[in-house]
Amino acid sequence: MTATGPATVPVTAALALGDDALVLSHRLGEWAGHAPVLEEEVALANIALDLLGQARVLLSLAGDEDELAYLREERAFCNLQLVEQPNGDFAHTIARQLYFSTYQHLLYADLAAGDGPFAPLAAKAVKEVAYHRDHAEQWTLRLGDGTETSHERMARACAALWRYTGEMFQPVEGLAADWTRLEERWLASVTEVLARATLTLPEGPRTGAWSAGAGRQGLHTEPFGRMLAEMQHLHRSHPGATW
């Protein structure tokens, strides 16, 4: 399925990337007023805004961005299950960000180096995502190699979210990527960061169960429905309203 216009853009891929960015942006935005320190609240808000900007561009390539964000039902979203997971404590947010931003940075760097329909967007976004990745890595090091409590919380968070990471490397229609190589590079990077943080790579499967690998097909975890209802409430309550 493709869109027509000045450039032909694969709609499936635009929705997948756009939904990832939109959902994670909303999750990070939930930290507003709740982050552990003011500086971190600003940092998370900035990352959320970067992702929202990416989402707007990507969703507009597939259709009306507002309709796609606010009027689709849960099963129509094709975001990774990883990005929809609740914030949990700060360690869970950082683990989720480490896993996703490392993947997104590697993917966007590859897309930016090519000549496909997503190359222009990726070339701009990869600079933002490089900061997102560095931010997550630095906090992983601080928490993992910090106090006994922060180390334990970071280890639990990495283990809890590990089962959702395999889905990132399932091929997406319209994205020309070497998924096997991408996964190898991601795994090497995450392993290295965790080792520096005095953490070990989690054990257990990363693929196979529908509950941890079918977000791209519209199957989502329970927390996503509640998040979506909150995100869409205002728009659905006042259809057609404008500022």
Steps between C-alpha positions, in 0.01 A plus 500: 500500500653831397414865494524706188626857474824682429678190625369150544510412870423154641204560730563190711849618587393861559232384743734264683769764553246773568306296755821411682591866532148614591443245775841541661461877484178471698656266753792737561262794522336327796809589703408871489473609863622163625866468395754453782670837437403811304789466254391147415140611455618747235719237334220245476260765370748594228541139396122462493471807277768366264307175466172685452655698216615177336155349547327796336720478190467123471124484558442785254667282237232238561194724529351764728722507807222602742261232381772236515601602852160560656237304310655161437402207719756307700536218248584749223819616673816315399752628752746275676374360826818627666411868463152459647622353828421718805769730634526310827776640715774714348718194436228342285472818294876506447520131406218544249676806359836323479355208307292712262730796437792269422283319245358822356841665470650203315197469270481870417873515432459218248195662340674838481793342316272359230282657234161366606188707576591534868856622445422876536306451824760262639784739419336767716370274774822304552660801669215521748502128562875505564426725800217272614738204489776683687255617765379144560852361508620757752208431733551125466858547615398725789231265625676172430830605653343712774356391832396147583135603466543671163700203371228255601223714349687541172566126480132424562391751237735363234379147570131594501514669158737254336217283365375789284828566318487225238207660319716795397682283250207341324497629140264786421350523152650799319812533717816394323714391794734213577303387806740224600799733491301772675417262783863393533616860528224584747584203717870586499429860599256415779734231634785748513296768679364255756848365567629851570203549732599182691183332375465169318304433185155367593419137432187358345325509161465820301255367241234238456210591726216703349504722809854605419519514125177595330468875543572544132193285429278706730514272804585707805551458871235600752659834602479628144120514498495721808771725359318534168172592670677778687683624191187508283246617758498873428489464121221242512302701755497810279495381138577769249611752763779740400715736700 
